[in-house]
């Protein structure tokens, strides 16, 4: 394990297909700000004038409730065990992402403008695509995260990361954001 990056295979291929199908079940449930979506679409797109970074992908907000609790409980329980952090579960929804040909997410951190966001968790839901490398950068390492279906990753939100451009197929992933206010104990926020 590299400091502040955790990975483990937690979900089967069948379970990952079930999670992808949530895009059909919860297509009207939106907590993502409509201002961040292209008109009449699920496409999130952002680009600065000087093109320092770009993000482009489709997003669905998957609610936390009885139909989805199996997935959320598994990832939260694993994360709590591995990190030693105890979390409440007060979030309304987390993000299901679909990246298609040409979509990407350039290098960035997730705590800029969101100082209460302290951990990123994610599930690799498929691997039938080319490109779409999920890369995290630490002070001493460049880490290509596993493309194995069902792999779960966790890293602190101050870690620089990117998802390279999809060149063939489509990539699906589930993104779970952990915020400071979700911690039961505020004394320990990182693995250090």
Buried (B, 14 or more C-beta within 10 A) or exposed (E): EEBBBBBBEBBEEEBBBBBBEBBEBBEEBBEBEEEEBEEEEBBBEEEEEEEEBBBBBBBBBBBBEEEBEEBBEBBBEBBEEBBEBEBEEEBEBBBBBBBBBEBBBBEBBBBEEEEEBBBBBBBBBBBEBEBBBBBBBBEEEEBEBBBEBBBBBBBBBBBBBBBBBBEEBBBBBBBBBBBEEBBEEEEEBEBE
